[in-house]
Amino acid sequence: MIFPRRFIKQIRASYSAKLIFIFIVALFTMAAVLNFTFLNLQKTAYRDYMAKSGLAITRLLATSIQVEVFAENIAALKAALAALKDQDNILRVVVMTDRGTILASHSFNDGTQPGPSPSHETLYADIRRAAPFFREFPHSFTFWTPVLAMPAHGSDDALYFEDDTQAAPPPPVILGYVTLDISKEQYEKNMRQIFLRTGLIILIILIILVSGVSLIFRRLTQPLQDLIAKIKQERDIGDNRDDIGLLDTTVTRLVEDLDHAFQTINELTDGLEEQVDDRTRQLATANMELTKRQEYLEASNNKLARAMQGLQEAEGQLIQSEKMAAIGQLVAGVAHEINNNINFISGALPSLERTITDIRRLTEKCTAACADPTDTKLREARAVQRELAEDGTFDSLEILMDNIHEGVRRTTGIITDLQTFSRAEEHGHKAIDIHEAIDSTITFLDKDHLHPIEIIKDYGEMPLVFCRPDRLNQVFLNIMNNALHAMGPQGGTLTVSTCVADGRAHICFRDTGSGISKEILPKIFDPFFTCKDIGEGSGIGLAISYKIIEQHAGRIEVT
């Protein structure tokens, strides 16, 4: 009795033990209600299953012995009843007429019953009162069903032909009844197993829930338990003291201590006001100094902004200077190309005028012959025709026209490339074809260095690129002109390749020139740095190109 008393005292003293105990009692109550409800549901379901199975066997037997009952063939009925020996738990089968006379019966347990069963007269009375086809007794289930005979059709024609005018068939005729007793032994055994299994499952679930709840409550209340243990240790209080009362006493003391602390703070506040005033004056002085410092920084920032604006203007002037130099070179190349094309046209014009004069003379002779078709006029016209044919006038006319068309085509191509290259009317960003931009730039390279150079284009698949076309064309022109100058009069190969990798457009210019030494390679993008002789280069072409590519969020790499 000592252990239960000590356990009860611990539960009363510990608030967490109280919570766990209440929760466990609630869990057991819920488990008992759940077990009872589940068992009732299982019992009802299993009882319905037994009812459906027994009725199905009874109705099947009644259907199979219709003829024997109608003929009152006792031997055949007994044989049909004896065939049910393979069915488990069947105690007795009885076949009776519609008047209640027993035709045949068969017991499957040597005539012994596990308990009292309903009498024949009671069953027949229930059957005559149209009672249900199923009834449960303490030790057995009893099923009964009528043996029906379907009435014959009104005429033989109805067996072969459908007759819409024929009246509805009469109801079936009751020949007799079949009763079936099934033992409840297996039913009760299965219910005991269901009870044991359900109870075991719910017990396991309860054990898991109780263990989990105990662990969770211990973890949740551990900080408070530690606090209570520390309070008990400091005040030298035994473990049997009520935790809630101890916490109440402790909180009350803490409130009293806080009231005393607030009084002390109020007393100290009066003395701090003077210190706060002094500190406020110091902060005001510091704020004035910070304001002056901020004004000085704003003035310095304005100076820096003006200096930055001047640098940007200088950078724009440098870019414009380089662009004007490129335009000057471009104009020289365009003039040279257009002059060549004009030579095609101007060289063909004198011959074209002579040919037109001869054709006009032939036309006049033909016109005169048509107006006065005499032999003399016809001979003159034929003579002029033969003369022109022998001189090849008509063939030369086609050649002259081809030369003129070629000159016009080349001039048109130069103008198209010039528009593509310059794009003077476009100052913003737009999506362009990089390959088209490179091709238009090649047309305007330095002609003095271009003729001994072989340009190889190795273009890959590339989508449109969003950029400033005029700026990008200036970059291409600067880089390719540098490559031409590096290869010199002896010539070489300039390979231009493009591809897309890592979501970026890669454009590679590779030449067979003299190259750049490792010492000066890091300096080539510095403004005004050049390896050319004085007067041949400004040294800002690559610097401007680097700046333009940087503005396009790209980079230039040199090997």
Buried (B, 14 or more C-beta within 10 A) or exposed (E): EEEEEEEEEEBEBBBBBBBBEEBBEEBEEEBEEEBEEBBEEBBEEBBEEBBEBBBEBBBEBBEEBBEBBEEBBEEBBBEBBEEBEEBEBBBBBBBBBBEBEEBBBBBBEEEEBEEEBBEBEEBBEBBEEEEEBBBEEEBBBBBBBBBBBEEEEEEEEEEEEEEEEEEEEEEEEEBBBBBBBBBBBEBEEBBEEBBEEBBEEBEEEBEEBBEEBBEEBEEEBEEEBEBBEEBBEEEEEEEEBEBEEBBEBBEEEEEEEEEEEEEEEEEEEEEEEEEEEEEEEEEEEEEEEEEEEEEEEEEEEEEEEEEEEEEEEEBEEBBEEBBEBBBEBBEBBBEEBBEEBEEBBEBBEEBBEBBEEBBEEBEEBBEBBEEEEEEEBBEBBEEBBEEBEEEEBEEBBEEBEEBBEBBEEBBEBBEEBBEBBBBEEEEEEEEBBBBEBBBBBBBBBBEEBBEEBEBEEEBEEBEEBEBBBBBBBBBBBBBBBBBBBBBEEEBBBBBBBBBEEEEEBBBEBBBBBEEBEEEEEEEBBBBEBBBEEEEEBBBBBBBBBBBBBEEBEBEBEEE
